[in-house]
Amino acid sequence: MKENDTWTLDGHTFSSRFILGSGKFSLPLIEAAIKGAGAEMVTLALRRVNTGGKANIMDYISKSVTVLPNTSGARNADEAVRIARLSREICHTPFIKIEIMKDSRYLLPDNAETIKATETLAKEGFVVMPYMFPDLTAARAMKDAGASCIMPLAAPIGSNKGLVNKEWINILLDEIDLPIIVDAGRHGNGRNSHHGQYGHCHKRKPRPNGRSLPPCH
């Protein structure tokens, strides 16, 4: 990364291009993982935020790090909106990653429901980061609905196949004037160089279960 190489999301400027997924890290490892990755943004599922006196993932994340809750488990726009509202109250952040998946086998995002949720949450002042199947028409609709970026999947979650949807993502890069954050299915060390084609790549650190999410702006 070049010195002073920053990227901006809805007025928020970041100097690190790592977005760290926390899903499979134990709580004691979270702080070390963030430090090791140099991450300034960390994703988390609301179910890992305990407010009843139990161990709370928020206690392991520095206040200087931007927390990105997701709507994991949502099957439609209404459920995603409810999770997002709870996340804002509990995590004290306007950032939200929309994940809506009806399909339990392939975990493919539902673009139509994601557009609906994006519109509702953007109107409520959220910084909306929608996870989506790379489709130009849907991406345009998400941008018009108020999305702050677009997060197309590179390949099915957990597939470890790398940039299967490379050509579709290239179309989004050419046509969508928003940060494009490539999400899910990235291959390990052998394919990392492919992401260099995608503008200023911010690569998400691999998760222990093989899922790694490399964002590109």
N, C-alpha and C positions, 0 to 999 in steps of 0.2 A: 504493500500500500504506500502511496506517495505521502510525503509529509504534508500535513494540513489538508488531506483529502477527506472532505466531509460530505455528508448527504443530509437532505432535509425531508422531513415528513410532517406535513401540516404545520409548518412553522417551527417544528422542533428539529434542532440540528444535532447530528451524531457524528463522532469522529471514528467510531468503531463500526465495521461492517459485519460484525458477528451478531446474529440473533440466536441466543442460546435456548434450546428446548430443554425444559426441566423435567419432562415426563418420567424418565426412568432413573433419575438421580435420587439417591437417598438424601435426606435433609442434611446430614453432616457434610456431604460432598458438594452441596449447592454453592456455598461460598467459595470453596476452592476452585470449582469449575468456572464460575464467573470470572474469578481473578485470572485463572490460567488462560481463558479464552479472550480476555480483554473485552468482554461483552458489556454493552451499555443498554441492552434490551434483553429481557428474559420472558419467555412464554410460560404460562402455567394454566392448569385447569382449576376451576373454582373449587372442586372437591378437595384440593390439597390445601386450601386455606381454612384452617380450623380456628374458630373464635370461641370455643368452649373450654379453654384452658389447656387443650392438648397441644402437641407440637405443631407449630404454624410455619409454613414455608416462608411467609413474609418476614419472619424473624431472622432468616438467613440471607436475605437480599438487602444489599445496601440501599439507602435512600437515594443515592446518586444514580441507581440503575432504574431504567424505565421498565415497569411491569406491564406485560402484555397478556391479560387474561384471554382465554378462548372460550367458545361456546360448545366445547366438546360434549357430545351426547344429545345435542339438539337435532330433532328430526324435521322441523319446519321453522318458518320465520317467527311465529309466535313464541316458540320455545327458546329460540336464540335471543330474541328481544328480552325475555324474562331473565335469562342467564346474564345477559349483558348489563341489565339494570342492577342486578344483585352484585355483579363484579365491581361495578363503579362504586357502589356503597361500601363494599367490604375492602376492596383494594385501593380505593381512593385514586383512581386513574380514569381518564377519559378514553384511553386506548382499549380497543377490543378487536380481537381476531374472530371473524365469523366463520364457524365451521358447522355446516348443516349437511348431514349425511343420512339419507333414508336407507341406503344400501349397506347392509352389514357384512357382505362378503368382500366387496372390492373397496368399500369406504370412499366411493366417488362423491364429490360435492354436488349438491343440488343447486344449480345455477339460478333457477327461477325463484326458489325460496330465498336464496342468498340476496338476490336483487331486492326483494321485498324487505328483508331485514335491514339491508344497507340503507334504504330510503328512510325507514323509521328511525334508526339509530343516528344517522347523520343529522336529521332534523332535531334530534335531542342533544346535539353537541358532542357526540362521540367522535373519536378519531377511528374511523372504520377501516379495517384491513381484511377484506374478504378473500377467503380461500375458495378457489374456483377451478373448474375444468377450462383449459385454455380455448376459449371461443371468443372471437372478436365482437360479435353482436352482444353477447352477454357482458363482456368487459366494458363496452361502450355504455351499456345500460347501467352498470355499476358505477362508472364514472359520473354519469348524469344523475344518479341517485345520491351522490355525495361521497363516494369512496375516496379515501386518502391515498390509497395505493391499490394495486391488483396483485393477488397472490396465486398465480396459476400452478397447478401441480406438474412436476416434471415427469412423473411416472406414478403408478399406483402406490399408495402408502405401504411401506415395508418391503417393496419389491426389490429395492437395491439395484434397479436397472439403469439409473442415470437419466440423461435427458432424452427420454423416449419421445416427448412432445416438443422437441427442439424447434421444428419448423413452425409450429403453431405459436410457440412463445416468441419466436422472431417476429411474427406478424404483430403480436401485441406490442413488442418493443418499437416497431416501426410506426404503429398507429395510435397508441395510447400515451398521452402526455401526462403520465403519472409514474411514480416509482413502480417497477415491476419486481416483485420478490418471489423468486422461484421456490416452490414449496413441495417437499415430499419425494421420496423414491430415489434420492441421489445415490449413485454408486460410490464406493470408497475411493481409495487413493488413486486408482488408475484413471478415473474420469475427471478428477478435479480440474484439470487444465481446460476441459471443454467449457467451463463456466466463464473463462476469461473472455469469451466472445461477447458476453452479454453486458456490455457497457462496464460500469464500475461494479464489479461483483462483490457482494458482501456474503460470505459463506457461513452458514450456520454450522456449528460444531456437531459432529456425528453423535447420535445417541447410542447408548450401550446396546440397544436391541437392533442396531443396524440401520435404524431410520435416521436420516440426517437431512436437514432442510437448508439449502443454500439460497439466500436471497440475493437478487441482483437488481441494482438500480440503473 
